[in-house]
Amino acid sequence: MEGEGGSGRGRRLRPQSDRSNLIPDFIPVLGYLDDLVIVPAGILLAVRLIPPELMAEFREIASRDNARPEIGRWGAVLIVALWILGVALALRWLTGAAPA
């Protein structure tokens, strides 16, 4: 901590919580309710701060890139295949089956 500038005492004394939480998450239901309000509001604010011309350009680029869904399909096939392989290996290990 010495190399980071300052003594670091303040870092140890302040609570280790997220500053964007109005209500701590360990309070049942209410702790997550503020996240349901703050996160979408922050996204909406960020989108509204983007100039309309720039947003139109980004949407045009996104629609052009969306014309090639085969890449996404192959990625999904790869991920599903890896999960199936992982589950099969885990089951084989758990059952104690000898390698072929």
Order of alpha helices (4+ residues) and beta strands (2+ residues): alpha-alpha-alpha-alpha
